[in-house]
Amino acid sequence: MAIKDQLLERSNNKCELCSSTTNLEIFEVGPNCDGSIDQSVLLCDLCRHPEKTDIHHWRALADSMWTPVPAVQVLAWRKLKVLADEEAWARDLVDMLYLDDETAAWAAAGLETNAADDGLRHIDSNGALLSAGDTVILIKDLNVKGANFTAKRGTAVRNISLDPHNENHIEGRVEGQQIVILTEFVKKK
């Protein structure tokens, strides 16, 4: 049986990210994809070309991220990580999504490849390279503008997101608030 036929059977003739039934094609999930069914998914035209897609199209990931198929989990996690920089609902979904260690490493490897392509490097106060999802520690007390509290030195900020447009900014939750933090005031844990 051809790989596309196997993918059609696995997906019930639907896009594995959004459940669309039109223009379905094979998409290989890199990096280092070997072309096998385990490293391929069936996607519609909109999911294969995210630049054509409205942000609300990706809300379908709330369902597809729960699939038992690792390649689909990887794509859902990557897209949610990218959206998490701008969309609160995507941040919440990333926080809920659990990937086993091997799948998480595969997902992160694809994001690191993409981050290397854009030339931005988020560096902490000690010169360590920061990645989306890292945990950092605040190295000084920070007044949080508009939230009326001070983020205390030594506070751990888990699952950070990187600003895709400014290498000096990261985002994370402190006391339940999503805040922007300058990289010069954190150290990687």
C-alpha positions as CSV (number, residue, x, y, z in Angstrom):
1,M,0.0,0.0,0.0
2,A,1.3,3.5,-0.9
3,I,2.2,5.9,1.9
4,K,-0.6,8.3,0.9
5,D,-3.1,5.5,1.1
6,Q,-1.8,4.6,4.5
7,L,-2.0,8.2,5.6
8,L,-5.6,8.5,4.2
9,E,-6.6,5.5,6.2
10,R,-4.9,6.7,9.4
11,S,-6.5,10.1,9.2
12,N,-9.9,9.0,8.0
13,N,-9.4,11.1,4.8
14,K,-9.0,14.3,6.7
15,C,-6.2,16.8,7.3
16,E,-4.4,15.6,10.5
17,L,-4.2,19.2,11.9
18,C,-7.6,20.8,11.0
19,S,-9.8,17.9,9.7
20,S,-10.4,19.6,6.3
21,T,-11.2,17.1,3.6
22,T,-9.9,19.1,0.6
23,N,-6.5,19.2,-1.2
24,L,-4.8,16.6,1.1
25,E,-1.1,16.0,0.4
26,I,1.8,14.3,2.2
27,F,3.9,16.6,4.4
28,E,7.2,15.3,5.8
29,V,8.0,16.3,9.3
30,G,11.7,17.2,9.6
31,P,14.4,17.7,10.4
32,N,16.0,14.6,9.0
33,C,12.8,13.1,7.7
34,D,13.2,9.6,6.2
35,G,10.0,9.7,4.2
36,S,8.3,7.0,6.3
37,I,4.7,7.1,7.5
38,D,5.9,7.6,11.0
39,Q,7.6,10.9,10.0
40,S,4.8,12.1,7.6
41,V,1.4,13.6,8.0
42,L,-1.5,14.3,5.7
43,L,-2.2,18.1,5.5
44,C,-4.6,20.3,3.6
45,D,-3.4,23.2,1.5
46,L,-3.9,25.8,4.3
47,C,-2.0,23.8,6.9
48,R,0.9,23.2,4.4
49,H,1.1,26.9,3.6
50,P,0.6,28.8,6.9
51,E,1.3,32.1,5.3
52,K,-2.2,31.8,3.5
53,T,-3.9,30.9,6.8
54,D,-6.0,33.1,9.1
55,I,-4.9,32.8,12.8
56,H,-8.2,31.4,13.8
57,H,-7.7,28.4,11.5
58,W,-5.2,27.1,14.0
59,R,-7.7,26.8,16.8
60,A,-8.3,23.3,15.4
61,L,-5.0,22.4,17.1
62,A,-6.9,22.2,20.4
63,D,-8.3,18.9,19.1
64,S,-5.5,17.5,16.9
65,M,-2.8,18.0,19.6
66,W,-4.3,15.0,21.5
67,T,-3.6,12.6,18.7
68,P,-1.5,9.5,19.5
69,V,0.5,10.1,16.3
70,P,3.9,11.6,17.2
71,A,4.4,13.4,13.8
72,V,1.1,15.2,14.3
73,Q,1.9,16.0,17.9
74,V,5.2,17.5,16.7
75,L,3.6,19.8,14.1
76,A,0.9,20.9,16.6
77,W,3.4,21.7,19.3
78,R,5.6,23.7,16.8
79,K,2.7,25.7,15.5
80,L,1.4,26.4,19.0
81,K,4.9,27.5,20.2
82,V,5.1,30.0,17.3
83,L,1.5,31.3,18.0
84,A,2.2,31.4,21.8
85,D,4.2,34.6,21.3
86,E,1.0,36.4,20.3
87,E,-2.0,34.4,21.3
88,A,-3.0,33.6,24.9
89,W,-5.1,30.6,23.8
90,A,-2.1,29.1,22.1
91,R,0.1,29.6,25.2
92,D,-2.6,27.8,27.3
93,L,-2.6,24.9,24.8
94,V,1.2,24.6,24.9
95,D,1.0,24.5,28.7
96,M,-1.5,21.6,28.5
97,L,0.3,19.6,25.7
98,Y,2.5,16.7,27.0
99,L,5.1,15.2,24.7
100,D,7.3,12.2,25.7
101,D,11.0,13.0,25.7
102,E,11.8,11.6,22.3
103,T,8.8,13.5,20.6
104,A,9.7,16.7,22.5
105,A,13.3,16.5,21.3
106,W,12.1,16.0,17.7
107,A,9.7,19.0,18.0
108,A,12.3,21.3,19.5
109,A,14.9,20.3,16.9
110,G,12.6,21.6,14.2
111,L,12.0,24.9,16.0
112,E,15.8,25.3,16.6
113,T,16.4,24.9,12.9
114,N,13.8,27.6,12.1
115,A,15.2,29.9,14.7
116,A,18.7,29.6,13.4
117,D,17.4,30.6,10.0
118,D,16.0,34.0,11.2
119,G,19.3,35.1,12.7
120,L,17.9,36.1,16.1
121,R,19.8,34.8,19.1
122,H,18.3,35.3,22.6
123,I,21.2,35.3,25.1
124,D,20.9,35.4,28.9
125,S,23.0,37.5,31.3
126,N,25.7,34.8,31.3
127,G,25.9,34.4,27.6
128,A,23.9,31.2,27.4
129,L,21.6,30.7,24.4
130,L,17.9,30.7,25.3
131,S,15.3,28.5,23.6
132,A,11.5,28.5,23.6
133,G,10.3,26.4,26.5
134,D,13.4,27.0,28.7
135,T,13.2,27.9,32.4
136,V,15.0,31.1,33.5
137,I,15.7,32.7,36.9
138,L,15.3,36.5,37.4
139,I,18.7,38.0,38.6
140,K,17.2,41.2,40.0
141,D,13.8,42.6,41.2
142,L,11.8,43.9,38.3
143,N,8.9,46.3,38.6
144,V,6.1,45.0,36.3
145,K,4.5,48.0,34.5
146,G,0.7,48.0,34.5
147,A,0.4,45.0,36.8
148,N,1.3,46.7,40.1
149,F,3.7,44.1,41.5
150,T,7.4,43.5,41.6
151,A,8.9,40.2,40.2
152,K,11.4,39.2,42.8
153,R,15.0,38.2,42.2
154,G,15.3,34.4,42.2
155,T,11.8,33.8,40.7
156,A,11.8,30.9,38.2
157,V,10.0,31.7,34.9
158,R,9.1,28.4,33.2
159,N,8.3,27.7,29.6
160,I,9.4,31.0,28.2
161,S,8.6,32.2,24.7
162,L,11.0,34.1,22.5
163,D,10.1,37.4,20.8
164,P,10.5,36.6,17.1
165,H,11.3,40.3,16.4
166,N,13.6,41.3,19.2
167,E,16.4,39.2,20.6
168,N,16.5,41.1,23.8
169,H,12.9,40.2,24.8
170,I,11.4,37.0,26.1
171,E,8.0,36.3,27.6
172,G,6.9,34.3,30.6
173,R,4.4,34.0,33.4
174,V,5.1,35.6,36.7
175,E,2.4,35.5,39.4
176,G,-0.1,34.5,36.8
177,Q,0.7,37.4,34.5
178,Q,2.3,37.0,31.1
179,I,5.1,39.6,31.0
180,V,7.9,40.7,28.7
181,I,11.3,40.4,30.3
182,L,14.7,41.7,29.0
183,T,17.2,38.9,28.5
184,E,19.8,40.8,30.4
185,F,17.9,40.3,33.6
186,V,17.6,36.5,33.5
187,K,19.9,33.5,33.7
188,K,19.1,30.1,32.2
189,K,18.4,27.4,34.8
